[in-house]
Amino acid sequence: MNKLALYCRPGFEKEVAAEMTDRATNLGIFGFARVQENSGYVIFECYQPNEADRLAREIPFHQLIFARQMLVVSNLLENLDPADRISPIISEFETLSEQVNLKQSNMILVEMADTNESKELSAFCRKFTVPLRQALKKKGWLMANESQKCGLFLHCFFVKPNCCYIGYSYTNNHSEHFMGIPRLKFPSDAPSRSTLKLEEAILTFIPRKEEEKRFNENMIGVDLGACPGGWTYQLVKRGLFVYAVDHGKMAESLHETGRIEHCAEDGFKFQPPKRKKVDWLVCDMVEQPSRITNLIGKWLVEGWCRETIFNLKLPMKKRYQEVMQCLENLTSMLNKQKLTFEIQAKHLYHDREEITVHIVIK
Ligand SMILES: C[S@@+](CC[C@H](N)C(=O)[O-])C[C@H]1O[C@@H](n2cnc3c(N)ncnc32)[C@H](O)[C@@H]1O
């Protein structure tokens, strides 16, 4: 078990490879990433056996920016016989189980990459899940009840109909979602599809049980680059009063809530209204990442807000380097002021050429 599979948005394989190589090196684990552009996944191969399992346990998944899912995988199973794909798959699971006891897991996910080509595989994967699950159960696998759960999910990752990786992920260190993609429903009354970005960000960064404490009707938010109002909609929905900053036009439905004030101003010059304590700053302005980073840093350093979610747009070639530079700059700005904070960044499913960052001052 020297391989990790990492799922990502197609086109971001190089970023995943660079990030994983850095993370593994920090743990003293060396290897190389097999990158096939636009494939929607990366295989990271460690030079030493069993080190993939260590990576899957020791790299905190929530700290990975570009990977949607992280699993330990077998070698690629190729030329599977369409008449019996199940036997070699089960046999490979049994081999893997000699090193990590997989029998107690209670979930099998049959997945594919998030590419157009793989869409054709999705119906097959859905259908194949049922007989595979049954065959595993017949062998005494997937029988764990709640108290017996070993904290592992089994994965069968198809790259072609007759070609797949077999693997597992740790439930305390993975994405709980099928293919690492949270399925969100677009709210029909939201002013823009961008609303799903902030919804996914909140789902990703804020523990469910804390949501009401962290967003409520006693709070004030500022939304920089707010129009037409998809992000403001998410804050208003959670009870906040929002200063929506943008020269554009806000959706009428948001004005009707009585919970917004539209400020037709430059987001880089806007300052929080006097004597108002801002709880949340959100920002989706299309601007250079370094300018956004400096602006957010200034808000936090001045104490104008305590918590923030913002996007860094990444139209450039060296996206990983740009992101690392921005996060380093922000961290150093906050450290200089001796602020205690948590920072997390993620390339969300609803993000395209951008990532989303969350910072909370403790
Ligand atoms: C991607 S859109 C925001 C979409 C919004 N988050 C939503 O969910 O509907 C970017 C917005 O940033 C605004 N913008 C760009 N530069 C700005 C600036 N310097 N000050 C204020 N708004 C700005 C644009 O007018 C545009 O409406």
The ligand as a MOL file (V3000), in Angstrom:
LIG
                    3D

  0  0  0     0  0            999 V3000
M  V30 BEGIN CTAB
M  V30 COUNTS 27 29 0 0 0
M  V30 BEGIN ATOM
M  V30 1 C -18.5290 37.3880 -8.6000 0
M  V30 2 S -19.4800 38.7910 -8.3930 0 CHG=1
M  V30 3 C -20.1710 38.5800 -6.8100 0
M  V30 4 C -21.3220 37.6520 -6.7870 0
M  V30 5 C -21.9840 37.6310 -5.4370 0
M  V30 6 N -21.1110 37.0520 -4.4230 0
M  V30 7 C -23.2630 36.8310 -5.4670 0
M  V30 8 O -23.3170 35.7780 -4.8400 0
M  V30 9 O -24.2230 37.2590 -6.1040 0 CHG=-1
M  V30 10 C -18.2770 40.0310 -8.0970 0
M  V30 11 C -18.8470 41.3720 -7.7450 0
M  V30 12 O -17.7740 42.1500 -7.2420 0
M  V30 13 C -18.0350 43.4890 -7.5830 0
M  V30 14 N -16.7780 44.2460 -7.4420 0
M  V30 15 C -15.6200 44.0960 -8.1030 0
M  V30 16 N -14.7070 45.0060 -7.6830 0
M  V30 17 C -15.3190 45.7060 -6.7100 0
M  V30 18 C -14.8960 46.7660 -5.8670 0
M  V30 19 N -13.6620 47.2830 -5.9430 0
M  V30 20 N -15.7920 47.2330 -4.9540 0
M  V30 21 C -17.0180 46.7420 -4.8520 0
M  V30 22 N -17.4710 45.7270 -5.6340 0
M  V30 23 C -16.6280 45.2270 -6.5510 0
M  V30 24 C -18.5990 43.4190 -8.9800 0
M  V30 25 O -19.3800 44.5820 -9.2570 0
M  V30 26 C -19.4450 42.1440 -8.9310 0
M  V30 27 O -20.7890 42.4500 -8.6740 0
M  V30 END ATOM
M  V30 BEGIN BOND
M  V30 1 1 1 2
M  V30 2 1 2 3
M  V30 3 1 2 10
M  V30 4 1 3 4
M  V30 5 1 4 5
M  V30 6 1 5 6
M  V30 7 1 5 7
M  V30 8 2 7 8
M  V30 9 1 7 9
M  V30 10 1 10 11
M  V30 11 1 11 12
M  V30 12 1 11 26
M  V30 13 1 12 13
M  V30 14 1 13 14
M  V30 15 1 13 24
M  V30 16 1 14 15
M  V30 17 1 14 23
M  V30 18 2 15 16
M  V30 19 1 16 17
M  V30 20 1 17 18
M  V30 21 2 17 23
M  V30 22 1 18 19
M  V30 23 2 18 20
M  V30 24 1 20 21
M  V30 25 2 21 22
M  V30 26 1 22 23
M  V30 27 1 24 25
M  V30 28 1 24 26
M  V30 29 1 26 27
M  V30 END BOND
M  V30 END CTAB
M  END
